[in-house]
Amino acid sequence: MARKVVIDTDPGIDDAVAMLLALAAPEELEVLGIVAVAGNLPLAQTERNARRVCELAGRPEIGVYSGCAQPLLRPLATAAAIHGDALGERLNLPEPRMPPQARHGVDFIVETVRAAEPGAIALCALGPLTNIAMALIKAPDSAAKIGELVIMGGAGFEIGNVTPAAEFNIHADPHAAAIVLASGAPITMIPLDITHQVLSTRPRLAALSALPNRCGPAVATLLADFEQARASRFGERGKALHDPCAVAYLLRPDLFSGREVNVAVETASPLTVGMTVVDWWGVTGREANARFMTTVDADELYGLLTARLARLP
């Protein structure tokens, strides 16, 4: 039976690839809806891009909802210099024809979780956690009904990629991340410690380019552009595959390993705001609140991505 999942995302290049991976595996993941959030780009662009990706995948029946346009307490700081309008300009995807859903994305999350049996719904968060935090504020009871919340975000031993201390998704809305981690929901974190192990090497991109469909070469183009945009800043780690790792975890959790730990988020310090403080050795005595992944079989993960994308148009 396919696992029921709601995807919360801010596409963005790697978010788009993650969405395609999820939509390529309907017998394994039943995507109930996609909720856009401001993050990599402003909300109007992330919502529009989510619909573009659904159409690229041949899945226009998937409902796309607009969520929150601003972080809870901080001004929005996007990564537009990296993500730009790659889906429109580089892939030349037209304006989407499928309409956006009228319901607010936070309401969709709350109503979907509440209507399901306990543990039946997984949430997959690929961007800032604003929508998830707002859903938990609006409906605290929903935390106990979530089957699993898989978050691409944070860092332990890898530290930060947007500041010396913080990873982008958590830094974009640290107050939301703190609320989510304190909610009691069953959380799995896919941090930079994982994503920096999964690199879009030339042979891996060549395998995607060789797929006899439109989605494989499109993903290869996007990931090559993603690397180029980040190469001067991150070097080899500019090849890191971020958001698709969270969807890969939903499909193949056996590829990952980690530890149950306490994760806290810094929300006050101007130097370290957004830092995920991982109590790896249990020195604080705080109760574990997340399964924090640190190792992955990168070859198997990239093979999974390529094999699933081959199923798309």
N, C-alpha and C positions, 0 to 999 in steps of 0.2 A: 504494500500500500504506500502511495506517495506521501511524503511528509508535507504537511501544510505549513506554508511560510509566507510571511509578509516582509517585503524588502523595503527598508528605509534608506534613501540614497541621495547623493548630490552629484549626479553625472554632469561633467567630468569623464576623463578618458578611462581610467581603470575601473571606475564604477560601471561604465557602459559595458566593459568586457565582463565584469562580474554578473551583470544582468543577463547578458547573452548566455553565459554558462548556466545560470539558473533556468532560463527559458528553454535551454536545449535538453533538459532532463525532466520532461513532464511525468515520466513514470516513477521518478524518484523524488521530485519536488513539485508540489502543487502550489504555484504562486497565486495566492489569493488576491493580491493587489500590490501596487508599488506606490510608496509615499515619498514625495520629493521634499527635500529640506535645503535651505540655503547653506552653502559651505564652499565647495570648490568654486562655485559660481553663484550669482544671485538666484533667488527662488524661481523667477520667471524663466530663466534659462535651464535650470535643473529639471523643472517640471516638463518643459518642452523637450529637452533631450531625452527624458525617460520615455516619452511617447515616441520619439524618433527611433529609439532602440527597440521598442516593442514592434514597431512596424518593420524594422530591418530584420528582426527575427521571425517575421510572419506571424506575430501573436497580437493582433490589434484588439482582441477580446479582453486583454488584461486591463483592469481599471487602474488608472494613474491619478493620484490625489495630490493636491498641493498642501503642504504642511506649513511650518513656521518660516517666516522670512527673515527673522533676526534671532541671534542668540538671546538667552534669557536676560543677561545683565550687561553684556559687552557689545560694542559695535561690531558689525559684520566685517570680517577681514577675509577676502576670498583668495583663491590661488589662480586667478584668471590669467596671470602671466604664463602659467604652465598649461592650463586646460583650455583657455580661450574658447573659440567656437570650432573645435576640431571636428566635431561631428558634421557641422554644416559646411565648413570651408574645405577641410582635407578630404572628407568622404563624400562631400557634395550631397548630403542627405537633404531632401526637401522638407519644407514645413510639414509637420505631421497632420494627417487627415483625421485620425481618431480623436474624439473630443476629450478634454479633461473631465474628470468627475466633479460634480458640484459639492459633494460633501467634503468638509475639511479633513485633512489627513489624520490629525490627532483623533478626531471622532471616529474615523474608520478604524484606527488601531484599537481604540477602546471597545467599540461595538463588536469588532471581530473577535477579540480575545474573550470578552464577556459572553458571547453567544456560543462559544465552543466548549467542549468538555475540558476539564482541567488537564493541562499538559499537552493539549492537542495542537497548539499553535507555536511555531518557532518564529522569532523575530530576528531578522538579519540586518544589522545596522552598519552601513558602509560610509557614513558621513558623521558630522557632528550629531550629538545625541539630544538635540533640542526637542524633536518630536516625541521621542521616547520618554524623556523627562516630563514633558507636558502631559502625556497620556497617564503617567504614573501619579502626577499631581492631581489630575482630574479624577482618576479612578484608582486609588491606592490598592483596592482589592484585586485589581487585575494582575499585580505582581505575582500573586500566588497561583494564578491560572496559566502563566506563560510556561510553555514546555522548556524552552531554552532561548536565551537572548545571546546571539553570537555577534560580537562587536569587533570590527576591524578598527583598532585604535590602541594608543598607548605604546609604551616601551619600558623595558626593564633594564637589561644590560646594554641595550643599543642607544639609550638616552633619547635625543630628539632629532627631528628633521626640519622643524620650522623655527625653533629656538634651540639653544644648546641643551635645554632640558625637556622640551615638550614635542610630542608628535602632533601633526596638524589637526586631526579630527578631534582630539581631546582639547587641544589648545583653543580651537575655534569656539567651543562653549564648555569651559571647564566646570561651570556651575551645574550645567545639565549633567555632565558626566558624574559629578559628585552625587547628585540626586539618584541617578540610576544605580550607581555602585552601592548606595546605602539602602536600596529598595527591598532587598531580600529576594529579588528575582534570580533564577539560576542563570548565571552569566558565564560565558566562555569568551576569553579575549584572544584575538589574533593580532599580536603587536608587531612592531618593527623587527623584533627578534626573530619572528617567523618570516616576514615578507622580504627581509634583506637576504634570506637564503634562497629565494626563488627568483632567479634572474632571467630576463628575456634575452638569451644569448642568440647569436646569429643562427645556429642550427635550429633552435626552437622556433624562431620567427620564420625561418625558411619552411619548416613543416606546416606552419599555419598558412603561409602564402601559397603553398602547394595544394591546399584543399580545393576541391572542385566545386566551390559554392561562392556566394558573395560574402558571407560572414567571416570565413577564415581569412581571406586576404584583407578584409576590412580591419579585423582585429590586429593582424600583423602590421598594417599601416599605422594604426593608432598607437600600438606599443612602441614602434620605432620612433614615432614622433614624440611620445612620452619620454623615451630615453634621451632623445636629442635635446628636448627642452630642459632636462635636468642634468645633463652630462657635465656642464661646466661647474656646477655647484656640488654635485654628489659623486662624480666619477663613476666607478664601477657600480655603486649602489643606485645610480640613476636608472639601472636596468631592473630594479626591484619591482616585483608584481605584488601590488598591495591588496586591493579589494577583492579580486577573484579568489584569494586565499580563504576568505571567510565563507564564500559559497562552496569552495572545495571542501572545507571542513564539514559542512552540512551533508555533502555527498559521500565523503570518505574520511570520517573522523579517525580511522585507524592509521592514516598517514601522519598524524600529529601526536606529540606528547608534551606534557607539561606538569603542572602541579597546582593543587588547591592552595590558594594564598589569599592574604588580605591585600587589596589594592586601594590606596587612597589617592585623591586628586588635590593638588595644590591649587587653591583659588585666590590667594592673597598676595603672595610674594611677586613683586615686579620682575624678579630675576628668573623665577621658576614656575610661574603660573602655567597651569596645564600639565605639569609633570605628573606622571603616574608613579607613585611611590609604592614599590612592590616589596612586601615583607617576605622575601624568599625563604628566610631561615626562621620565621616565626618569632622574631626577637621582641615584637611589640606586645604579643599576647592578644592582639585583636583577632576576632573570628574571621575565618576565611570567607570571602564574599565573591570569589571568581576562580574559574579554572583558567590559569594563565599559561598559554602554550609557548614553548621555546624551541622545539625541534620539529622538522618536517622532512619528508622524503620529497625533495624538490623535483627529481626526475619523474616520479610517479604523478606528482601534482600537475606538472606541465603536460605529461602524457594524457592525463584525465581531461585537461582543458582542450587539448587538440582533438581528442576522440569525440568529446561531446559537441564541440563546435562543428564538427563534420556533419552532424545531424541537421543543422539549420539550413535554411535556403541559401 
